[in-house]
Amino acid sequence: MKVLLTIEEGFAKTIFEGEKGAVEWFLKGFQYSRKTNLESPEVIGVLNELMKVPTLGNYVYWATGTLSAMENKKGKLEVIE
């Protein structure tokens, strides 16, 4: 599955690819980040470190989604199978 971000004038880019469960966790992190202000250097550092710990399973995808939302402030998400 792919997560596309559509921005101005219909331009879309793939921001994440993975299995269904991974996409669900990515979207949870993305949506959480868009609702809150997490953009302190400390939070970004912790999220980057979370992504390096393979034993955290789905939280790696959640952290990826959270960081992706910080990088992509505008646009609409679309999931494609």
N, C-alpha and C positions, 0 to 999 in steps of 0.2 A: 504494500500500500504506500501511497505517496501523500504528503501534505503539501499543497500548493498555497502560496500567498499571492493573491491577486491585488495589484495596486493600480494606480492611475492608468486610464486608457486601456484597460484590459490586459496589461502586461502581467504575466504570472511566472513565478519561479518556484522550484521545488526547494522546500526548506527542511524536509525530513522524509526518510524512507525507512520502512520497517514492517514487521508483522503487525497484525491487528492489535495485539496487546501492547506492543511498544508504541504504536500510534496513539492509542487511548491514553497512555501515561504521558506522552509528549503533549497532547492536547490539554490534559489536566494542568500540567506545569505552565503551558503557554497562557491558558485562561487565568490561572491564578496570578501570574505575573502582570497581566494586563489590568487586573483589578487592584493591584497594590503597587506601592513604590518601593522596589527592592534594590534600586540602583546605587547602593553605596559600594565602595571598593571592597569592603569586608564581605558583604553578601556575595558579590561576584566572585571573589576569591574562594569562598566556601563552596559555591556551586561548581566552580571549575575543579576543585579538589574532589567533590562528590563524583564527578564524571570519570575520574581516574580509578575509582574503587569498583572493580568488576563484581564483587560479591554483593553489592547493593541492589542488584537486579533492576526492577522497574524504576527505582529512584534515579538511576542514571538517565533514563528517558525523561523523567519529570524535570530534572535539572537542565537537560538539553532544551526542553520546551520553554522553561523559564528564561534561560539565557537568550533563546531565539526571540522571545517576545520583547526583551530589552533592546535587541538589535533591530527589530521590525515593528516600529510603533504604529504604523498605519497599514491598512489593507485588510482583506477578508480571507479567511482560511477556507480551503476546500479539500476534502479527502477523496482521493481517487483509488479505486482498487486495481 
